[in-house]
Amino acid sequence: MIKEIIAIIRTGKWAETLVKLEEIGIAGFTRQRVYGRGKQRGLRYSADGEDKGISFLPKWMVTIVVEDSKVDAVVAALIKANRTGEIGDGKIFICPVAESVRIRTNESEEYALN
């Protein structure tokens, strides 16, 4: 079985994330700039006696597709690279992939991943 791992991480944690993924042999992924918010509902602060804020914070969304046997290692690497213990560390989602096909060769399933 193949899984898609989607991680939403802090922008300042990208370099460390890349190192940790490469350490476990993960070279293929997609990275996108995204904006969102979690429980903290953005960022609130006071300026000039007025309550102000940013509703949506910049993050990176990293998508990695791997065989089942690599999921635990990828999740552990993502956590190690991104956990600060503070609100806003991000989220990891693990989803099943029904099919995969490499366009160039028409290979499918696990053969399309490497």
C-alpha atoms as a printed R data frame, in Angstrom:
    type eleno elety resid chain resno      x      y       z
1   ATOM     1    CA   MET     A     1  0.000  0.000   0.000
2   ATOM     2    CA   ILE     A     2  1.089  3.570  -0.674
3   ATOM     3    CA   LYS     A     3  0.489  6.565   1.590
4   ATOM     4    CA   GLU     A     4  0.519 10.311   1.084
5   ATOM     5    CA   ILE     A     5  1.945 12.291   3.984
6   ATOM     6    CA   ILE     A     6  0.964 15.954   4.114
7   ATOM     7    CA   ALA     A     7  2.791 18.131   6.612
8   ATOM     8    CA   ILE     A     8  2.009 21.752   7.401
9   ATOM     9    CA   ILE     A     9  5.139 23.267   8.986
10  ATOM    10    CA   ARG     A    10  6.611 26.593  10.067
11  ATOM    11    CA   THR     A    11  8.455 28.437   7.289
12  ATOM    12    CA   GLY     A    12 11.579 28.705   9.422
13  ATOM    13    CA   LYS     A    13 11.786 24.930   9.832
14  ATOM    14    CA   TRP     A    14 12.204 24.059   6.147
15  ATOM    15    CA   ALA     A    15 16.014 23.677   6.126
16  ATOM    16    CA   GLU     A    16 15.971 21.337   9.121
17  ATOM    17    CA   THR     A    17 13.073 19.370   7.605
18  ATOM    18    CA   LEU     A    18 14.983 18.899   4.347
19  ATOM    19    CA   VAL     A    19 18.047 17.602   6.222
20  ATOM    20    CA   LYS     A    20 15.967 15.120   8.256
21  ATOM    21    CA   LEU     A    21 14.153 13.817   5.156
22  ATOM    22    CA   GLU     A    22 17.426 13.369   3.265
23  ATOM    23    CA   GLU     A    23 18.933 11.528   6.268
24  ATOM    24    CA   ILE     A    24 16.269  8.826   5.918
25  ATOM    25    CA   GLY     A    25 16.588  8.637   2.141
26  ATOM    26    CA   ILE     A    26 13.568 10.702   1.093
27  ATOM    27    CA   ALA     A    27 14.466 12.700  -2.001
28  ATOM    28    CA   GLY     A    28 11.071 13.140  -3.667
29  ATOM    29    CA   PHE     A    29  8.462 15.535  -2.301
30  ATOM    30    CA   THR     A    30  6.451 18.622  -3.184
31  ATOM    31    CA   ARG     A    31  6.643 21.882  -1.226
32  ATOM    32    CA   GLN     A    32  4.071 24.667  -1.488
33  ATOM    33    CA   ARG     A    33  3.723 28.025   0.265
34  ATOM    34    CA   VAL     A    34  0.358 28.081   2.048
35  ATOM    35    CA   TYR     A    35 -1.438 30.375   4.472
36  ATOM    36    CA   GLY     A    36 -3.650 29.142   7.257
37  ATOM    37    CA   ARG     A    37 -4.440 29.087  10.918
38  ATOM    38    CA   GLY     A    38 -5.137 26.613  13.668
39  ATOM    39    CA   LYS     A    39 -6.451 26.878  17.202
40  ATOM    40    CA   GLN     A    40 -4.573 30.117  17.743
41  ATOM    41    CA   ARG     A    41 -6.671 31.732  14.972
42  ATOM    42    CA   GLY     A    42 -3.735 33.626  13.610
43  ATOM    43    CA   LEU     A    43 -1.530 35.994  15.558
44  ATOM    44    CA   ARG     A    44 -2.843 38.697  17.908
45  ATOM    45    CA   TYR     A    45 -0.891 41.671  19.272
46  ATOM    46    CA   SER     A    46 -1.454 45.174  20.615
47  ATOM    47    CA   ALA     A    47 -0.056 48.259  18.912
48  ATOM    48    CA   ASP     A    48 -0.818 51.888  19.679
49  ATOM    49    CA   GLY     A    49 -3.366 50.745  22.268
50  ATOM    50    CA   GLU     A    50 -5.276 48.830  19.613
51  ATOM    51    CA   ASP     A    51 -5.778 45.054  19.301
52  ATOM    52    CA   LYS     A    52 -4.440 43.936  15.919
53  ATOM    53    CA   GLY     A    53 -3.643 40.664  14.269
54  ATOM    54    CA   ILE     A    54 -2.853 38.495  11.318
55  ATOM    55    CA   SER     A    55 -5.634 36.049  10.476
56  ATOM    56    CA   PHE     A    56 -3.592 33.675   8.331
57  ATOM    57    CA   LEU     A    57  0.032 32.722   8.930
58  ATOM    58    CA   PRO     A    58  2.510 31.647   6.235
59  ATOM    59    CA   LYS     A    59  3.474 27.961   6.354
60  ATOM    60    CA   TRP     A    60  5.003 25.332   4.090
61  ATOM    61    CA   MET     A    61  2.897 22.372   2.989
62  ATOM    62    CA   VAL     A    62  5.104 19.391   2.223
63  ATOM    63    CA   THR     A    63  3.640 16.380   0.415
64  ATOM    64    CA   ILE     A    64  5.501 13.067   0.394
65  ATOM    65    CA   VAL     A    65  4.260  9.809  -1.156
66  ATOM    66    CA   VAL     A    66  5.883  6.628   0.164
67  ATOM    67    CA   GLU     A    67  5.368  2.919   0.699
68  ATOM    68    CA   ASP     A    68  3.708  1.923   3.989
69  ATOM    69    CA   SER     A    69  7.017  0.688   5.355
70  ATOM    70    CA   LYS     A    70  8.483  4.230   5.270
71  ATOM    71    CA   VAL     A    71  5.585  6.116   6.864
72  ATOM    72    CA   ASP     A    72  6.767  5.825  10.475
73  ATOM    73    CA   ALA     A    73 10.285  7.001   9.599
74  ATOM    74    CA   VAL     A    74  8.976  9.997   7.629
75  ATOM    75    CA   VAL     A    75  6.592 11.024  10.405
76  ATOM    76    CA   ALA     A    76  9.363 10.685  13.021
77  ATOM    77    CA   ALA     A    77 11.709 12.811  10.871
78  ATOM    78    CA   LEU     A    78  9.043 15.490  10.407
79  ATOM    79    CA   ILE     A    79  8.343 15.626  14.124
80  ATOM    80    CA   LYS     A    80 12.041 15.736  15.017
81  ATOM    81    CA   ALA     A    81 12.649 18.622  12.613
82  ATOM    82    CA   ASN     A    82  9.574 20.656  13.499
83  ATOM    83    CA   ARG     A    83  8.588 20.203  17.154
84  ATOM    84    CA   THR     A    84  9.230 23.283  19.272
85  ATOM    85    CA   GLY     A    85  6.536 22.587  21.857
86  ATOM    86    CA   GLU     A    86  4.784 25.850  21.013
87  ATOM    87    CA   ILE     A    87  1.429 26.473  19.358
88  ATOM    88    CA   GLY     A    88  1.871 26.582  15.581
89  ATOM    89    CA   ASP     A    89  4.285 23.648  15.184
90  ATOM    90    CA   GLY     A    90  1.995 22.270  12.469
91  ATOM    91    CA   LYS     A    91  0.152 19.108  11.551
92  ATOM    92    CA   ILE     A    92  0.814 15.838   9.746
93  ATOM    93    CA   PHE     A    93 -1.894 14.028   7.790
94  ATOM    94    CA   ILE     A    94 -1.504 10.474   6.461
95  ATOM    95    CA   CYS     A    95 -3.801  9.423   3.627
96  ATOM    96    CA   PRO     A    96 -4.112  6.255   1.528
97  ATOM    97    CA   VAL     A    97 -3.225  6.530  -2.172
98  ATOM    98    CA   ALA     A    98 -5.481  4.489  -4.452
99  ATOM    99    CA   GLU     A    99 -3.088  4.405  -7.418
100 ATOM   100    CA   SER     A   100  0.123  5.886  -8.738
101 ATOM   101    CA   VAL     A   101  1.491  5.980 -12.287
102 ATOM   102    CA   ARG     A   102  4.799  7.334 -13.555
103 ATOM   103    CA   ILE     A   103  3.943  9.296 -16.700
104 ATOM   104    CA   ARG     A   104  7.285  8.702 -18.455
105 ATOM   105    CA   THR     A   105  7.288  4.878 -18.202
106 ATOM   106    CA   ASN     A   106  3.695  3.983 -17.318
107 ATOM   107    CA   GLU     A   107  5.002  2.108 -14.252
108 ATOM   108    CA   SER     A   108  2.440  1.829 -11.492
109 ATOM   109    CA   GLU     A   109  2.103  1.421  -7.739
110 ATOM   110    CA   GLU     A   110  5.390  1.227  -5.764
111 ATOM   111    CA   TYR     A   111  7.416  1.124  -8.997
112 ATOM   112    CA   ALA     A   112  6.167  4.615  -9.838
113 ATOM   113    CA   LEU     A   113  7.593  6.054  -6.598
114 ATOM   114    CA   ASN     A   114 11.317  5.435  -7.078
